[in-house]
Amino acid sequence: MTFSDLGLCPETLTALSRQGYSEPTPIQAEAIPLVLAGKDVMAAAQTGTGKTTAFTAPILERLKGNERAKANTARALILTPTRELAAQVGESVANLSAGLPLNYAVAFGGVKINPQLMKLRKGVDILVATPGRLLDLYKQNAVRFPKLEVLVLDEADRMLDMGFIHGINKIIKLLPAKRQTLLFSATFSDDIRTLATGLLKSPVEISVAPPNATAEPIEQTMYAVQKSEKLGMLLRILHSLNEPQVLVFSRTKQGANRLVKQLGKAGFSAAAIHSAKSQGARTRALTDFKSGKVKVLIATDIVARGIDIEKLPYVINYDLPQVAEDYVHRIGRTGRAGEVGHAISLVTDEEFAALKAIEKLLGQPIHQCNPKNAF
């Protein structure tokens, strides 16, 4: 199957080709025709499966022939849980709409609101936003939704985890009842199904991978270490890999900041990205990492799903996550678009319970290597 088989216009096909897409992924092949047909869709797709294109491409297709947005209105609204993910989705919209007569805006907190107010003044066809900033913009009469055609909840499970349910409910009340609604989530938990019941009308349900499966192919290994040995083990791994980019996950913001200093003393260029950082600092760290200026990016789970790096070979769990599902999202940063990925975890005695919860979720053990023989 090719993208042309899915009913997309020549401009979108050209944009997809320019982005390196040769054929649709399973989620794209299933979702695009349904979205084009105007169906409500509830899709379960793990990170790295191409789900952003699965909804952005057909939404652009649907919007291009209709009446343009009026002042201070939006025709399609895409809600995301984090600033990084909003920026990532905005980038996808920009790339795919290059040949179409459509405009868009991205709105999130942590930056000045005035440029976003100005962007919305003339109206936008697509608005990508985080819930909190969207409500701020609404209170300032910057945006209304009288003719909203499409609503997308991206990473819906993460939005619930982050406590956005009240904000989402407030936003839903601002939208017209007659609209197309798309819900994308890594898992179909009971909470997600409850949310979907009140939002979607006779939705078509898609699931392109087993629940909580990791994107393939990702080689997963772990090393049992003492807490005092963790830093030394991390340094050994980094020296041995000699990769231009390595993403390291820390459980806490303080731990991430501490690792930046420790790696700096060891001669590694490193930066931290977490919720306590300003948006400018977060954007700069991610940009420097993508460009190779920074070799090691240390992140917390709050931003895990918004980090999209092409051909990222290694993810290292310096600390295991407290929630087993977050492990899947962490390691999903590697092994994207068919590339082989590697996930390495450093596990102390105190973390073995978390390890067992992760292995139970995966339905298989993570291969344990001997630290003495490693690297």
N, C-alpha and C positions, 0 to 999 in steps of 0.2 A: 504493500500500500504506500502511496505517496500523498503529500499534502494536497496536490491538485485533485486527488480523488475525494477529498473532504468538502469540496465546494467553496474553497477560498478564492478570493479575487487575485488577479495577476500582481497587483501591487503588494499584497500580503505575501504571496508566494516568493516574490523577489526579495522582500525583506527577510523572510525566513532563510532563503538561500544565502543571503548576505551574512546572516548570523551563524552560518555553518550547519543549519539543519538540513539533513538529506531525506529523512523519512520520519513520520510521527512516532512518538513513544506510545506505549499502550494507553496511558491516560489521555493523551492527545487524540489518539484514534477514536476513543470511545466518547470523550467529552465534547469535542468540537462539533460533530454533527448534531448532538442534542442541544447545545447552546444555540447553534444556528437555527434550530427548529423552534426556539423559544421555550424550551422545556425548563422547569425547575430541576436542578441537579444537586444531589448530595454525593460528594465524591470523597473516597478515602484513598489518599495517595501519599506515600512516604516522601520525604525530602529527596531531591535529586532526580525525580522522575519526569520533570518537565511540566509540572502542573501549572506554573504561572502562564506559560504560553498556551496551555490548554484552555484557559479562560480569556486571556487578553486577545488572542488572535480572532476568535469568533465574535467577541464583543465589538471589536473594531469593525468587523465585517457587518454586523447588524446596525451599527450607528452611522456608517458612512453615507447611507442613502437617505437618511431622515433629516428632519429640520434641525438646524444647529441650535445650541444652547443659548437662551436669553441671558441678559445681564444677571449676575449673581445667582446663577442656577447651574446644576450639573445634571447630565443625562445618565451617567453611570457612576456608581459609587463603589469603590473597592476598599474595604476596611481591613487593616492589618494590625497585629499586636505590637509591633516594634517599629522604631524609626528606621532601622537598617532595612527591614523587610519592605517598608513603604518605599524607600529609595530604590530598592532592587526592583520592585514591581513597576515603579515609575520609569526606570531605565528600560524595562521590557516594553512598556507602552510606547516610549519614545522610539525605540528601535523598530518596532513593528508598524508604527503609524507614519513612518518617514514619507511614504508616498501617498498618504491619504489626507483629505481636507479636514482633519480633526485636530483638536488641541486638548491638552491635559494639564493638570496641576497636581503637585504632591504637597501634602500638608501634615506636619508633625511638630511636636513640641521640642523645646530645647533650643530653638532658634527664634529670631524675631518674627512676629506675626505680620507686620506690615507688608512685606513682599508677598505673602500669601493672600492678604486682603486685596492687594492690587491685581494679582493674577486672576482672582475670582471675579473682579469687577465686571469684566466683559462676558463672563460665563465660560464654562469649560465643558467639553464633551465627556471627559473622564476625570474624576477626582479620586486620587489615592490618598487615604488619610488614616491616621490613628484615631481611636475613639475620642480621647480627651481633647485633642486639638480641634477635631471636627465640631465638637460641642461648643468650644470657645468661639469658633468662627460663626456658628449659628447664632450664638448670643449677641454677636456684634453685627448681625444682619448681613453677613458677608456671603452667605449661601443659603439657598432654599431648594426644595426638591419637588415642585409642582408637577413636573413631567419626567420624573426619574423613570428610566426604562429598565435598568439592571442594577441589582445589588449583589455584591460578592463579599462573602466572609471568608477571608483567607487565613489559614492556620487557626481555625475556629477553636480547636482544643487548647491552643496556647492562650488565646484570648480569655477563655474561661479560667485557665490556670492562673492567669495574671489578675483575675478579679474584675474583668471588664464587663461582666454580665449586666450590671445596672446601667452602664453607659450605653451598651448595645441596645438594651430595652428602650432607653430614652430616644436613641436615634431612630429605632424602628417606628416609633410613634410619629416621627416627623416625615415619614415617607408615604407615598401613595400606596394604597392596598393593591392596586393593579400594577404589577411589575414582575419581572423575571428575577428569581433569587437563586444564587449559586452558593453552595456551602462546601468548602474544601477543608479537610481535616486529616491529620495523620492517622487518627483512630476514630472509630464510632463508639464512643463511650456512652453510658446511659445519659449523662448530662448533655452530650452533643445531640443525641436523639430527642431529648426533651426540648432543646433549643430549636431543632429543626421542625418539630411538630407545629410550633407556633409561627414559623417563618415561611416554610415552603408549602406549595400547593401541589399535591400529587407528584412528588419528586421522583425522578428516575435515580436509582441508587447505583453508584459505580464503586467497585473496589478492585484495584489493579494489583494488589499484593496481599498476602496474608496479614492479618492484624499484627502490628508491631514488628513486621519483618524489616530487616535492614536492606538497603540498596546493595545490589550485587554489581561487580564483585568487590568485596571488602575483606581483606585478610585481618583477622582479629587475634591479637596475642595479649598476654598479661604477664607481669612479673611480680612475684610476691617479695616485698621489701619491707624493711623496718622504716619507721617514720624518719629516723635520722639519716637513712640512706637515700631517700627520695631525690633530693637535689643532685647528689652525686650521680645517681642513675640517669636522671634527666640529662645532665651534662654529657655523660658518656654516649647516650643515644644521639644527642644533637651533633656531637663531634663526629660520630660514626656515619650518620646519615649524610651530612654535608649537603643537605637539600636547600634550595633557595627560599623555600617557604615551609614552615611547620606551624601548625595551629595547636596550641596547648590550652587545655581547659582546667580552670581552677574552680573550686567550689565557692570561694568567697571573693569579694572585691579586695579585701585586705591582702589575701593570699596572692591575688593577681598582681597587685602593686609590689608586693615583696619579691615576687619572682622576677619582675622587670629589673629591679635593682640587683638581684643576685646574678641574673644572666648577664647584665651589663658589666659587672665586675669580672665575669668569666670571659668577656670579649665578644658576647653576642649582642647584636642590635635587636632590641625587643620593645614592644609596646603593649599596653593593656587596653582592653575595651570592655566596659561594663556600665551599669546604670548610673554610677556616681560621677562618671566623666561627662563633661559638657558635650553637646552635640558636635561642636567644632572639633573637639579632641577625638571623639569617636570616629568622625568622618576622616580626619587626618590620619589616624592610626590605620584604618582600613585601606585608605589610599596608598599610604607608605608600604603597607604589607603587600598589596597587589603589585606595586611597581618594583618590589624587591629591595627598597630602601631599608625596610625592617624585615629581618629574617624570621623572627619568632613573634607571633601574635598570641597574646594570652587573653582568653575570654571567659566570661561566666555564662551560665545557661540563659540569662535574661536576653542575651543577644545571639544565642546559638543559631536560631533559624534565619536570622537576617544576614548571615555571612555567606556570600556566594563567591567562591574562588574557583576559576577554571583550572582543571588539572592539578588540584591540591593533592600531593601524594600521601602526606602523613597527618594524622590527628593523634595527639597524645593526651590521654586522660591523666593529668598529674594527680588529680583527686577524682574519685568516682562521684557521680551525681547522687543526690539524696533520693531522687525520684527515678526509678528504673527506666521509664519511658524516655527520659532526657538523654540517656545513653544512646538510644537509637538516633535521636536528632543530632547529637554531637558528631557521631561517626559518619552521619550522612553528609557531612561537609566534604568528605573525600569519596572517591569512587563514583564521581558524577559523570553523567553522559557516557557511560560505558567504560570509563577509565578504571584501571585497577587502583584501589585505594588500600591504605594500611592504617589500622587503628591499634595503638599500643596503650595499655593501661598499667599504671603503677598502683599496686594494691597492698595496703598494710593490713595487719591483723584486725584492726578496728573496722576495716572496710569490707571484710569478707562477707558479712551479712548483705551488704549492698550488692556485692558481686553475685551472690547466689540469687538475689531478686532479679538481677539483670539476666542471668543465665536462664532462669525460669521463664522470663518474658520472651527471650529469644527461642526457647525450646531446645537449646543446645549449650554445651559447655564452651567457654572461651579457652583456647589453647594456652596452657601455662608453660613458660620457658624458664630455664634456670638462669638467674641473673649473673652467675659466675661465668657462664659460657656466652653471655650476650655481648655483642659489639666489642 
